[in-house]
Amino acid sequence: MKEHDIRTALAPFRLGAALEAVHVQDGLVQVTIAMPRAEAAAFEPTRARIENTLALLPGVKNAAVILTAHKAAPAAQPQAAAPPLATHIIAVASGKGGVGKSTVAVNLAVALAQSGRSVGLLDAEIHGPSLPRLLGLKAKPEVVNARLQPLHAWGLTCMSIGFLVEEQTAMIWRGPMVTGALNQMMGQVDWGPLDIMVIDMPPGTGDVQLSLAQRANLAGAVIVSTPQDIALIDARRGAAMFAQVRIPVLGLVENMSYFTCPKCGERTDIFGHGGAAAEAATMQVPFLGEVPLQLAIRETSDAGTPITAAEPDSDAAAAFRAIAAQVIAGLQAPRPGPRITVE
């Protein structure tokens, strides 16, 4: 199923210039139609017929027709380019959830701030925001002159959709709403001058992740994985996404690399060991380091006190500072894109 097929099926409805966009991906179809608010109710039966027509096409798993308010095009005027959010913007990403990406993102950001940089942290996980819990923040951002004021914790300037909704609220939003929220958090927040912005990316390699990677003007990406093969396969896909949009991969982090028993001191490689280092060598990107699986990391994360700040002398904090140092070096000396094969 291709966009041409969808547009052909839409032809009988004579949408003309009202047809704003058609997006097709993996059997999912989204059609955007510009419609004056006053006419939206009368158009609803037609909208439903369009959805039903598209849903019957071979290869279509789901079809959604979204109406957007029609706006008259303003006269073209020269506009100054929007200032960058930070000197360097980096993404912390993973090909799948459950690998501790957000914990790594928070502690990496704190370690970068401890190095003397002004650091912002943007939680781009709209459907599962975790920054409020990881940073111990419960306040609501203020709005000044129609702009959101970020919150501050552990030396970071922070923003998350989780600051605006209750923790138990389910964010049942489709792609355009998610993209709109991300654009607002990037462009309508008084971030102030930043040396580095860390974006905690949503897991996966879908449309939202790709759009964010393209729009945020990223300087590079950090890929987080656990050592086992199933996680590394998804990490490879995540790196491939950045390669396709020509964003350098600053390196791989092996999270939950090993477990050391706090009572007997015996080390156990619960998820295997060294897989991320081997994968980094294959892709010819830096291996940024190992983060152990420790009870203290979980406890400090749940308490809203990142271990890099709460226990700066711990082995885990030292690991995050070493990763931060490599990230800074990578930003100062960008590397060529990774060599990636996705089966």
C-alpha positions, 0 to 999 in steps of 0.5 A: 500500500502506497500513498498513490493508492490512498490518493486514488481512493480519495479522488471520488470525494473531491477534496481538492486543496482541503487535502493537506497530507497523506501518511502511510506506514506499515499499513497505518494510514493517516489523512489530514483534511483542512476544514473550517470549524463551522463546517466540521460537524456537517462534514463528519458523515463524509469523514466517517465514509472516507475512513471506512473506504480506506479501511477496506483497501488491501494492506490497510490495518487502520485508517484515521482521518483528522480534520484541522482548522482551516486558516487563511495563508498569511502574507509572506514576510521574511522571518528571522531563524529561530535561535537554537535550543542549545549549543549542542542537542543530543538524543538518548535513545533505544530501539525498545523500552525496558533498557533503562534509557530514561535513568541513563538520560537523567544521570548523564544530564546530571553528570554533564551539569557537574562538568560545569555545563548549563544543561537542559533535559527534555522528556520526549516520552509523551505517552510515558513521561518519567522525568517527574518521578526520576527528578522528584519534581511535582510542581506545575510549570508557570506560564509567563507571557504565553511561554512555559517556565521550565522546572529546575532540579539537580543543576538541570533545566527540565520540561516534561508533559508529566509536569502538566498532567497527573501521574496516572493520566493516560495520554491517549494521543495520536501522532499529530497531538504528540508532535504538537506537544513536542513542538510546544516543549521545544519552541514555547519554553523559556529554556534560557542559554544552554550549552547542552540539551539532552532529549530523552527520546521515546523508545522505538523507531516510529514516525514520532521518533523520526520527526523529532530526530529531524526537527531538533537539529541533533548534534548526535545520539547516545544509544542505550542497550542491555547486553543481551542479543534481543536488546542489541538487535533493537539498538541496531535499529535505533542507530540505523534510524539516526544514520538515515537522517545523517545524525552521528551516533556518539556511542553505545552505553551498556546498561545493567551490564552486570550485578554484584551481590551487595552481601557476598560481592559475587559478580553475576552477568544476568543479561550476559556481558560485553554485547554493547561493546562488541556491537559498538565495534561492529558499527565502528562507533565509540563504546561509552561504558558500562553501567552496573545493575545496582539496587542503589540506582533503582532506589535513588531513581524511585526517590527522585534523587539521581545517583550521580547527584545523591551518591557522587562517590559511588561506582555508578556515578563514576560510570556516568561521569566517564560516559559524560566525558566521552559524550563531550569529547564526541561533540567536540570531534564529530565522528563519521556515521555508523556502519549498520546492518539491520536484518 
